[in-house]
């Protein structure tokens, strides 16, 4: 790996950690426990255009583990990791098929929440969680994905392309 690339991946990881910390300071604006704005998804979306999937995955894994150890718990790592991997997988597929970044962000928000809901269902062995929380989490995922997608579009206007991403 080139030194420049390592530095950029480190900076993306730091940015994601800062956004994760900021989320811990914001009171939950949603009626569902544990729902967040998903600001760290902006980092993933920023990287989609210029970095290889394995680079993005490294940043996601580092962010989830570090944020879990710094601001969360072991269970928060499991929930966040599952949501992030499901979300990332779908976002990569949609990006390869040239979908709009806002739609990719919305899909990421919804799939992240559904991935976490799947873990909660397995842990509690209560399928009714899908009935009681699923609809609300899909709405929240849609709204937060739309919000983050709009932030991304704004940032893309003012940030230069990251020219060494795929090289």
MOQUIVEN-V698919 format. One record per residue. N is the residue number from 1. RES is the residue in one letter. SS is DSSP state (~ for helix, > for strand, _ for the rest). OMEGA is omega in whole degrees, -180 to 180 (* if undefined). Layout:
n res ss omega
N RES SS OMEGA
N RES SS OMEGA
//
This chain:
n res ss omega
1 X _ 177
2 X _ 179
3 X ~ -179
4 X ~ 180
5 X ~ 178
6 X ~ 179
7 X ~ -180
8 X ~ 178
9 X ~ 175
10 X ~ 178
11 X ~ 176
12 X ~ 178
13 X ~ 178
14 X ~ 178
15 X ~ 178
16 X ~ 178
17 X ~ 178
18 X ~ 179
19 X ~ 177
20 X ~ 178
21 X ~ 178
22 X ~ 178
23 X ~ 179
24 X ~ -179
25 X ~ -177
26 X _ 177
27 X _ -179
28 X _ -179
29 X _ -174
30 X _ -179
31 X _ -179
32 X _ 180
33 X _ 176
34 X _ 180
35 X _ -180
36 X _ 179
37 X _ 179
38 X _ -177
39 X _ -180
40 X _ 177
41 X ~ 178
42 X ~ 180
43 X ~ 178
44 X ~ -180
45 X ~ 177
46 X ~ -176
47 X ~ -176
48 X ~ -174
49 X _ -170
50 X _ -175
51 X _ 178
52 X _ 179
53 X ~ -180
54 X ~ 176
55 X ~ 179
56 X ~ 180
57 X ~ 177
58 X ~ 179
59 X ~ 179
60 X ~ -179
61 X ~ 179
62 X ~ -180
63 X ~ -179
64 X ~ -179
65 X ~ -179
66 X ~ 179
67 X ~ 178
68 X ~ 180
69 X ~ -178
70 X ~ -171
71 X ~ -172
72 X _ -178
73 X _ 179
74 X ~ -180
75 X ~ 178
76 X ~ 177
77 X ~ -179
78 X ~ -180
79 X ~ -178
80 X ~ -179
81 X ~ 179
82 X ~ 179
83 X ~ -178
84 X ~ -179
85 X ~ 177
86 X ~ -179
87 X ~ -179
88 X ~ -179
89 X ~ -180
90 X ~ -180
91 X ~ 178
92 X ~ 180
93 X ~ -179
94 X ~ 180
95 X ~ 179
96 X ~ 178
97 X _ 172
98 X _ 175
99 X _ 178
100 X _ -178
101 X ~ 178
102 X ~ 177
103 X ~ 177
104 X ~ 179
105 X ~ 178
106 X ~ 178
107 X ~ 178
108 X ~ 180
109 X ~ -179
110 X ~ -177
111 X ~ 176
112 X ~ 180
113 X ~ 180
114 X ~ 175
115 X ~ 178
116 X ~ 178
117 X ~ 176
118 X ~ 178
119 X ~ 180
120 X ~ 179
121 X ~ 179
122 X ~ -179
123 X ~ -177
124 X ~ -176
125 X _ -180
126 X _ -179
127 X _ -179
128 X ~ 175
129 X ~ 178
130 X ~ 179
131 X ~ -174
132 X ~ -177
133 X ~ -173
134 X ~ -179
135 X ~ -179
136 X ~ 179
137 X ~ 176
138 X ~ 177
139 X ~ 179
140 X ~ 177
141 X ~ 177
142 X ~ -177
143 X ~ -180
144 X ~ 176
145 X ~ 177
146 X ~ 179
147 X ~ -179
148 X ~ 177
149 X ~ 178
150 X ~ 175
151 X ~ 180
152 X ~ 179
153 X ~ 178
154 X ~ -179
155 X ~ -179
156 X ~ 178
157 X ~ -171
158 X ~ 177
159 X _ 177
160 X _ 174
161 X _ -179
162 X _ -164
163 X _ -177
164 X _ -175
165 X _ -174
166 X _ -177
167 X _ *
//
